[in-house]
């Protein structure tokens, strides 16, 4: 008896290991096969060599907004201040739209910044309720009831990027996911 196919890929690993590179390759592979990709993507904002914040991108609309910055207002997470308004509008709305319209959902990431927003949490739950195929980036060591719920999804596969496996996973996972969608 074979196990059911994976529908939820849970990606984790330390900062700087290549999670964003992998997410971008998955999005490209899935779109290349004609599937609509929705959800949100988080990107670093740098000034020179210094990381000064993060931006959110809605994968369906292309809308972008500041997620956090070293000089903003809002809840403090590490050295950053989270822009709750943008997280609740662009971030959460990107997930709600993806739950309804996308063939494949990307949530990058579910971590301390994103979990400051109850609207974002609702967006994640809306995506989980649809049982669509998705890739979710999980903060590597955070404990939260929502992360526990995500980790308990049926037909899920935990993918932990390490220095030893990242080249192979970055090479193989995008096509594995794209092919699984048909």
ROMIDREN-258670 format. One line per field, with one value per residue: residue in one letter; x, y, z of N, C-alpha, C in turn. Coordinates in nm, 4 decimals. Each point is the difference from the previous one (the first is absolute). Layout:
! residues N
code <- [A	...]
nX <- [X	...]
nY <- [Y	...]
nZ <- [Z	...]
caX <- [X	...]
caY <- [Y	...]
caZ <- [Z	...]
cX <- [X	...]
cY <- [Y	...]
cZ <- [Z	...]
***
This chain:
! residues 182
code <- [X	X	X	X	X	X	X	X	X	X	X	X	X	X	X	X	X	X	X	X	X	X	X	X	X	X	X	X	X	X	X	X	X	X	X	X	X	X	X	X	X	X	X	X	X	X	X	X	X	X	X	X	X	X	X	X	X	X	X	X	X	X	X	X	X	X	X	X	X	X	X	X	X	X	X	X	X	X	X	X	X	X	X	X	X	X	X	X	X	X	X	X	X	X	X	X	X	X	X	X	X	X	X	X	X	X	X	X	X	X	X	X	X	X	X	X	X	X	X	X	X	X	X	X	X	X	X	X	X	X	X	X	X	X	X	X	X	X	X	X	X	X	X	X	X	X	X	X	X	X	X	X	X	X	X	X	X	X	X	X	X	X	X	X	X	X	X	X	X	X	X	X	X	X	X	X	X	X	X	X	X	X]
nX <- [0.0840	-0.0207	0.0876	-0.0946	-0.0221	0.1179	-0.0668	0.0699	0.0833	0.0624	0.0422	0.1120	0.0683	0.1288	0.0069	-0.0193	-0.0793	-0.0924	-0.0746	0.0403	0.1205	-0.0195	-0.0553	0.0953	0.0821	-0.0615	-0.0079	0.1233	0.0352	-0.0727	0.0422	0.1184	-0.0642	-0.0171	0.0537	-0.1122	0.0933	-0.0511	-0.0232	0.0980	0.0846	0.1004	0.0434	0.1301	0.0127	0.0925	0.0815	0.0634	0.0775	-0.0669	-0.0601	-0.0879	-0.0461	-0.1320	-0.0226	-0.1303	-0.0178	-0.1126	0.0055	-0.1250	0.0038	0.1081	-0.1044	0.0714	0.0520	0.0359	0.0729	0.1277	0.0394	0.1258	-0.0651	-0.0790	-0.1319	-0.0451	-0.0538	0.0830	0.0707	0.0819	0.0747	-0.1051	-0.0683	-0.1016	-0.0218	-0.0746	-0.0124	0.1248	0.0421	-0.0866	0.0464	0.1192	0.0561	-0.0909	-0.0184	0.1328	-0.0075	-0.0864	0.0639	0.1165	-0.0601	-0.0472	0.1113	0.0946	0.0816	0.0966	0.0193	0.0599	0.0461	0.0608	0.0031	-0.0091	0.0196	0.0913	0.0482	-0.0199	0.0419	0.0519	-0.0434	-0.1104	0.0008	0.1323	-0.0165	-0.1031	0.0857	0.0934	-0.0875	-0.0304	0.1298	0.0254	-0.1069	0.0656	0.0974	0.0457	0.0690	0.0972	0.0780	0.0327	0.0558	0.0563	-0.0141	0.1315	-0.0135	-0.0914	-0.0521	-0.1081	-0.1210	0.0140	0.1243	-0.0475	-0.1014	0.0869	0.0829	-0.1238	0.0206	-0.1117	0.0664	0.0614	0.0973	0.0774	0.0423	0.1048	0.0252	0.1081	0.1165	-0.0316	-0.1253	0.0353	0.1176	-0.0088	-0.0401	0.0868	0.0738	-0.0416	-0.0145	0.0506	0.0745	0.0385	0.0015	0.0664	0.0721	0.0007	0.0050	0.0709]
nY <- [-0.1174	0.0890	0.0895	0.0796	0.0634	0.0592	0.0739	-0.0164	0.0878	-0.0414	0.1196	-0.0470	0.0766	0.0084	0.1238	0.0411	-0.1015	0.0851	0.0274	0.1262	-0.0454	-0.0920	0.0903	0.0837	-0.1020	-0.0231	0.1291	0.0133	-0.1110	0.0413	0.1255	-0.0561	-0.0695	0.1317	-0.0185	0.0479	0.0874	-0.0209	0.1016	-0.0118	0.0905	-0.0340	0.1233	-0.0209	0.1068	0.0328	0.0597	-0.0127	-0.0278	0.1058	-0.0956	0.0766	-0.1100	-0.0107	-0.0515	0.0226	-0.1094	0.0500	-0.1318	0.0238	0.1042	-0.0458	0.0312	0.1055	-0.0317	0.0983	-0.1046	0.0345	0.0873	0.0386	0.0800	-0.1038	0.0008	-0.0419	-0.1209	-0.0075	-0.0431	-0.0358	0.0355	-0.0694	0.0936	-0.0762	0.0161	0.0083	0.1263	0.0060	-0.0532	0.0793	0.0952	0.0373	-0.0270	0.0391	0.1119	-0.0035	-0.0349	0.0934	0.0831	-0.0395	0.0036	0.1103	0.0602	-0.0290	-0.0554	0.0860	-0.0230	0.1178	-0.0428	0.1142	-0.0115	-0.1033	0.1204	0.0468	0.0510	-0.1030	-0.0652	0.1217	-0.0506	0.0314	0.1030	0.0099	-0.0188	0.0853	0.0757	-0.0309	0.0193	0.1086	0.0162	-0.0277	0.0764	0.0587	-0.0488	0.1174	-0.0366	-0.0087	0.1063	-0.0417	0.1205	-0.0859	0.0940	-0.0125	0.0928	0.0666	0.0220	-0.0468	0.0152	0.1108	0.0124	-0.0308	0.0833	0.0880	-0.0256	0.0068	0.0794	-0.0627	-0.1032	0.0305	0.0773	-0.0292	0.1151	-0.0544	0.1260	-0.0651	0.0282	-0.1166	0.0440	0.1258	-0.0345	-0.1194	0.0541	0.1008	-0.1030	-0.0816	0.0731	0.1024	-0.0901	-0.0472	0.1247	0.0547	-0.1103	0.0221	0.1185	-0.0807]
nZ <- [0.0000	-0.0979	0.0455	0.0516	-0.1144	0.0039	0.0873	0.1116	-0.0551	0.1093	-0.0309	0.0509	0.0796	0.0313	0.0511	-0.1246	0.0235	-0.0468	0.1063	-0.0054	-0.0222	0.0923	0.0796	-0.0410	0.0162	0.1151	0.0309	-0.0449	0.0656	0.1014	-0.0084	-0.0171	0.0908	0.0058	0.1188	0.0524	0.0343	0.1200	0.0803	0.0884	-0.0399	0.0795	-0.0190	0.0139	0.0785	-0.0879	0.0845	-0.1143	0.1015	0.0439	0.0677	-0.0650	-0.0575	-0.0182	-0.1208	-0.0072	-0.0717	-0.0497	-0.0019	0.0336	0.0817	0.0645	0.0787	0.0361	0.1163	0.0794	0.0348	-0.0035	0.0916	-0.0058	-0.0847	-0.0202	-0.0043	0.1156	0.0163	0.1020	-0.1039	0.0981	-0.1035	-0.0402	-0.0646	0.0368	-0.1298	0.1089	-0.0376	-0.0470	0.1136	0.0599	-0.0796	-0.0404	0.1171	0.0865	-0.0709	-0.0108	0.1276	0.0348	-0.0832	0.0493	0.1186	-0.0573	-0.0428	0.0857	-0.0891	0.0330	0.1304	0.0069	0.1165	-0.0273	0.1234	0.0811	0.0523	0.0830	-0.1124	-0.0801	0.1040	-0.0227	-0.1153	0.0659	-0.0845	0.0156	0.1303	-0.0112	-0.0672	0.0879	0.0982	-0.0704	-0.0166	0.1263	0.0198	-0.0998	0.0750	-0.0402	-0.1063	0.0903	-0.0034	0.1215	0.0101	0.0840	0.0923	-0.0031	0.0937	-0.0671	0.1174	-0.0612	0.0543	-0.0717	0.0423	0.1203	-0.0234	-0.0482	0.1002	0.0482	-0.1060	-0.0427	-0.0412	0.1157	-0.0455	0.1035	-0.0480	0.0596	-0.0372	-0.0370	0.0512	0.0576	0.0112	0.0230	-0.0498	0.0559	0.1133	-0.0091	-0.0350	0.0975	0.1093	-0.0693	-0.0629	0.1190	0.0464	-0.1022	-0.0012	0.1313	-0.0593	-0.0770]
caX <- [-0.0840	0.0834	-0.0494	-0.0620	0.0985	0.0215	-0.0745	0.0525	0.1433	0.0365	0.1414	0.0643	0.1459	0.0536	0.0093	0.1100	0.0297	-0.0492	-0.1459	-0.0585	0.0381	-0.0836	-0.1380	-0.0062	0.0086	-0.1280	-0.0992	0.0285	-0.0320	-0.1457	-0.0566	0.0426	-0.0921	-0.1301	-0.0806	-0.0020	0.0629	-0.0411	0.0587	0.0895	0.1437	0.0713	0.1349	0.0823	0.0353	0.1377	0.0738	0.1372	0.0073	-0.0866	-0.1431	-0.0702	-0.1421	-0.0586	-0.1161	-0.0965	-0.0543	-0.1178	0.0374	-0.1039	-0.0165	0.1277	0.0091	0.1079	-0.0078	0.0981	-0.0399	0.0679	0.1229	0.0704	-0.0398	-0.1451	-0.0817	-0.0680	0.0610	0.1422	0.0440	0.1442	0.0331	-0.0946	-0.1365	-0.0917	-0.1066	-0.1218	-0.0989	0.0347	-0.0083	-0.1421	-0.0674	0.0669	0.0325	-0.1193	-0.0844	0.0623	-0.0324	-0.1439	-0.0192	0.0608	-0.0871	-0.1126	0.0296	0.1257	0.0153	0.1077	0.0149	0.1293	-0.0018	0.1401	0.0175	-0.0773	0.1024	-0.0348	-0.0575	-0.1320	-0.0939	-0.0492	-0.1268	-0.1101	-0.0525	0.0896	-0.0308	-0.1257	0.0321	0.0650	-0.1036	-0.0863	0.0734	0.0005	-0.1354	-0.0292	0.0714	0.0699	0.1445	0.0681	0.1339	-0.0017	0.1289	-0.0195	0.1149	0.0624	-0.0059	-0.1087	-0.1122	-0.1246	-0.1081	-0.0241	0.1072	-0.0338	-0.1109	0.0562	0.0857	-0.0837	-0.0815	0.0128	0.0731	0.1040	0.1383	0.0930	0.1237	0.0926	0.1211	0.1249	0.1160	0.0310	-0.0999	-0.0704	0.0198	-0.0876	-0.1415	-0.0285	-0.0040	-0.1052	-0.1335	-0.0914	-0.0642	-0.0866	-0.1253	-0.0700	-0.0513	-0.1077	-0.1221	-0.0573]
caY <- [0.1174	0.1188	0.1120	0.1022	0.0976	0.1197	0.1197	0.1158	-0.0075	0.0893	0.0298	0.0651	0.0026	0.1228	0.1156	0.0014	-0.1345	-0.0142	-0.0199	0.0927	-0.0495	-0.1171	0.0450	0.0626	-0.1061	-0.0722	0.0862	-0.0031	-0.1330	-0.0190	0.0897	-0.0498	-0.1072	0.0597	0.0086	0.1288	-0.0013	0.1099	0.0037	0.1133	-0.0208	0.0974	0.0264	0.0908	0.1315	0.0267	0.1217	-0.0506	-0.1365	-0.0087	-0.0256	0.1071	-0.0284	-0.1050	0.0373	-0.1040	0.0052	-0.0811	-0.0728	0.0097	0.1368	0.0690	0.1098	-0.0100	0.0908	-0.0235	-0.0875	0.0440	0.0762	0.0364	0.1337	0.0171	-0.0086	-0.1278	-0.0941	-0.0302	-0.1386	0.0186	0.1413	0.0538	0.0363	-0.0597	0.0864	-0.0812	0.0369	-0.0672	-0.1443	-0.0350	0.0236	-0.0701	-0.1386	-0.0822	-0.0033	-0.0867	-0.1383	-0.0214	-0.0099	-0.1261	-0.1106	-0.0066	0.0089	-0.0605	-0.1450	-0.0334	0.1099	0.0176	0.0861	0.0244	-0.1146	0.0065	0.0205	0.0957	0.1251	-0.0264	-0.0436	0.1143	0.0428	-0.0973	-0.0142	-0.0914	-0.1335	-0.0428	-0.0306	-0.1324	-0.1003	-0.0090	-0.0811	-0.1391	-0.0535	-0.0321	-0.1241	0.0126	-0.0216	0.1225	0.0033	0.0913	0.0165	0.0105	0.0442	-0.1268	-0.0451	0.0654	-0.0799	0.0741	-0.0929	-0.0038	-0.0808	-0.1384	-0.0384	-0.0145	-0.1188	-0.1200	-0.0164	-0.1298	-0.0008	0.1024	-0.0469	0.0975	0.0135	0.0826	0.0313	0.0056	0.0174	-0.1262	-0.0480	0.1073	-0.0024	-0.1030	0.0371	0.1148	-0.0538	-0.1008	0.0282	0.0729	-0.0876	-0.0935	0.0672	0.0319	-0.1239	-0.0528	0.0749	-0.0512]
caZ <- [0.0000	-0.0075	0.0799	-0.0848	-0.0480	0.0802	-0.0417	0.0725	0.0257	0.1097	-0.0203	0.1139	-0.0023	0.0590	-0.0895	-0.0955	-0.0505	-0.1372	-0.0055	-0.0974	-0.1326	-0.0271	-0.0194	-0.1326	-0.1015	0.0023	-0.0654	-0.1433	-0.0530	0.0024	-0.1020	-0.1315	-0.0383	-0.0250	0.1211	0.0680	0.1321	0.0856	0.1336	0.0211	-0.0011	0.0814	-0.0489	0.0788	-0.0530	0.0430	-0.0334	0.0007	0.0534	0.1174	-0.0170	0.0701	0.0066	-0.0832	-0.0811	-0.0352	-0.1351	-0.0283	-0.1209	-0.1031	-0.0505	-0.0128	0.0960	0.0979	0.1139	0.1054	0.1109	0.1220	-0.0227	0.1230	0.0430	-0.0045	0.1201	0.0110	0.0935	-0.0222	-0.0118	-0.0158	-0.0213	-0.0974	0.0372	-0.0973	-0.0499	0.0167	-0.1021	-0.1251	0.0211	0.0082	-0.1284	-0.1108	0.0371	0.0248	-0.1196	-0.1005	0.0370	-0.0217	-0.1448	-0.0447	0.0419	-0.0934	-0.1434	-0.0455	-0.0091	0.0923	0.0959	0.0660	0.1182	0.0353	0.0860	0.1240	0.1015	0.1046	-0.0532	-0.0584	0.1038	0.0773	-0.0598	0.0068	-0.1359	-0.0708	0.0520	-0.0639	-0.1391	-0.0028	0.0285	-0.1188	-0.0980	0.0472	-0.0099	-0.1405	-0.0340	-0.1280	0.0135	0.0419	0.0569	0.1143	0.0670	0.1447	0.0794	0.0372	0.1397	0.0724	0.0503	-0.0041	-0.0340	-0.1446	-0.0597	0.0346	-0.0895	-0.1341	-0.0009	0.0116	-0.1197	-0.0662	-0.1277	0.0006	-0.0040	0.0554	-0.0764	0.0772	-0.0749	0.0761	-0.0875	-0.0655	-0.0958	-0.0710	-0.1459	-0.0564	0.0183	-0.0861	-0.1364	-0.0215	0.0530	-0.0898	-0.0984	0.0739	0.0305	-0.1249	-0.0569	0.0849	-0.0289	-0.1245]
cX <- [0.0889	-0.0616	-0.0612	0.1041	0.0081	-0.0818	0.0539	0.1483	0.0333	0.1507	0.0544	0.1515	0.0477	0.0011	0.1203	0.0323	-0.0478	-0.1494	-0.0640	0.0327	-0.0880	-0.1441	-0.0150	0.0031	-0.1293	-0.1068	0.0193	-0.0412	-0.1506	-0.0664	0.0341	-0.0896	-0.1443	-0.0912	0.0093	0.0554	-0.0455	0.0652	0.0929	0.1442	0.0622	0.1423	0.0716	0.0135	0.1384	0.0434	0.1462	-0.0008	-0.0969	-0.1441	-0.0748	-0.1503	-0.0409	-0.1189	-0.0839	-0.0426	-0.1177	0.0259	-0.1063	-0.0047	0.1317	0.0144	0.1111	-0.0216	0.1096	-0.0598	0.0597	0.1234	0.0632	-0.0489	-0.1510	-0.0658	-0.0657	0.0713	0.1456	0.0199	0.1488	0.0299	-0.0967	-0.1331	-0.0922	-0.1089	-0.1285	-0.1034	0.0281	-0.0114	-0.1457	-0.0722	0.0677	0.0255	-0.1222	-0.0883	0.0589	-0.0335	-0.1477	-0.0307	0.0557	-0.0886	-0.1150	0.0423	0.1204	-0.0094	0.0998	0.0242	0.1402	-0.0209	0.1437	0.0043	-0.0996	0.1049	-0.0419	-0.0612	-0.1431	-0.1035	-0.0427	-0.1373	-0.1059	-0.0616	0.0868	-0.0255	-0.1276	0.0227	0.0655	-0.1047	-0.0946	0.0668	-0.0008	-0.1365	-0.0343	0.0669	0.0621	0.1470	0.0687	0.1402	-0.0026	0.1399	-0.0292	0.1284	0.0582	-0.0188	-0.1174	-0.1077	-0.1236	-0.1103	-0.0279	0.1073	-0.0233	-0.1109	0.0495	0.0792	-0.0787	-0.0858	0.0177	0.0732	0.1061	0.1377	0.0881	0.1294	0.0894	0.1269	0.1179	0.1135	0.0270	-0.1001	-0.0557	0.0170	-0.0950	-0.1468	-0.0367	-0.0096	-0.1253	-0.1408	-0.0904	-0.0684	-0.0893	-0.1368	-0.0795	-0.0614	-0.1164	-0.1339	-0.0669	0.0248]
cY <- [0.1243	0.1121	0.1041	0.1028	0.1215	0.1147	0.1255	-0.0257	0.1057	0.0203	0.0738	-0.0083	0.1329	0.1157	-0.0125	-0.1340	-0.0214	-0.0204	0.0904	-0.0423	-0.1177	0.0402	0.0613	-0.1043	-0.0821	0.0824	-0.0043	-0.1338	-0.0216	0.0880	-0.0489	-0.1128	0.0511	0.0122	0.1394	-0.0130	0.1235	-0.0104	0.1181	-0.0443	0.1102	0.0124	0.0962	0.1335	0.0310	0.1391	-0.0384	-0.1437	-0.0224	-0.0300	0.1022	-0.0252	-0.1133	0.0575	-0.1229	0.0178	-0.0953	-0.0668	0.0031	0.1389	0.0693	0.1182	-0.0261	0.1004	-0.0360	-0.0918	0.0509	0.0809	0.0340	0.1348	0.0210	0.0026	-0.1373	-0.0915	-0.0300	-0.1515	0.0073	0.1478	0.0700	0.0375	-0.0488	0.1002	-0.0832	0.0305	-0.0738	-0.1515	-0.0453	0.0211	-0.0817	-0.1463	-0.0876	-0.0090	-0.0879	-0.1464	-0.0299	-0.0128	-0.1316	-0.1189	-0.0178	-0.0231	-0.0804	-0.1521	-0.0498	0.1223	-0.0018	0.0936	0.0112	0.1242	0.0100	0.0043	0.1098	0.1299	-0.0215	-0.0338	0.1131	0.0459	-0.1090	-0.0208	-0.0958	-0.1432	-0.0547	-0.0364	-0.1358	-0.1087	-0.0171	-0.0844	-0.1468	-0.0645	-0.0424	-0.1290	0.0043	-0.0328	0.1311	-0.0266	0.1053	0.0021	0.0240	0.0475	-0.1233	-0.0429	0.0563	-0.0995	0.0890	-0.0989	-0.0079	-0.0826	-0.1477	-0.0516	-0.0218	-0.1297	-0.1301	-0.0247	-0.1391	0.0175	0.1097	-0.0656	0.1122	-0.0036	0.0946	0.0211	0.0084	0.0260	-0.1266	-0.0401	0.1076	-0.0042	-0.0994	0.0373	0.1163	-0.0448	-0.0851	0.0441	0.0795	-0.0905	-0.1032	0.0627	0.0264	-0.1251	-0.0558	0.0678	-0.0460	0.0882]
cZ <- [0.0000	0.0832	-0.0933	-0.0439	0.0926	-0.0570	0.0669	0.0284	0.1035	-0.0061	0.1212	-0.0165	0.0546	-0.0996	-0.0932	-0.0637	-0.1440	-0.0121	-0.1056	-0.1426	-0.0390	-0.0278	-0.1393	-0.1113	-0.0057	-0.0722	-0.1518	-0.0616	-0.0090	-0.1064	-0.1408	-0.0501	-0.0122	0.1205	0.0610	0.1406	0.0764	0.1356	0.0120	0.0114	0.0842	-0.0522	0.0939	-0.0712	0.0571	-0.0405	0.0105	0.0486	0.1161	-0.0387	0.0852	0.0078	-0.0919	-0.0762	-0.0270	-0.1452	-0.0091	-0.1355	-0.1095	-0.0625	-0.0300	0.0938	0.1003	0.1111	0.1000	0.1066	0.1308	-0.0382	0.1344	0.0530	0.0068	0.1370	0.0029	0.0969	-0.0367	-0.0051	-0.0321	-0.0148	-0.0936	0.0647	-0.1108	-0.0373	-0.0016	-0.1078	-0.1309	0.0123	-0.0007	-0.1322	-0.1098	0.0350	0.0142	-0.1233	-0.1092	0.0288	-0.0237	-0.1491	-0.0540	0.0350	-0.0991	-0.1445	-0.0493	-0.0099	0.1041	0.0873	0.0606	0.1186	0.0499	0.0873	0.1137	0.1118	0.0958	-0.0524	-0.0464	0.1071	0.0930	-0.0499	0.0080	-0.1383	-0.0814	0.0455	-0.0644	-0.1461	-0.0146	0.0218	-0.1188	-0.1076	0.0408	-0.0189	-0.1427	-0.0456	-0.1388	0.0204	0.0365	0.0518	0.1095	0.0620	0.1472	0.0663	0.0683	0.1450	0.0781	0.0420	0.0029	-0.0369	-0.1511	-0.0707	0.0298	-0.0914	-0.1427	-0.0101	0.0040	-0.1245	-0.0598	-0.1333	-0.0077	0.0030	0.0529	-0.0816	0.0771	-0.0808	0.0958	-0.0989	-0.0806	-0.1072	-0.0917	-0.1509	-0.0658	0.0089	-0.0912	-0.1457	-0.0246	0.0398	-0.0951	-0.1028	0.0673	0.0262	-0.1278	-0.0617	0.0791	-0.0289	-0.1291	-0.1175]
***
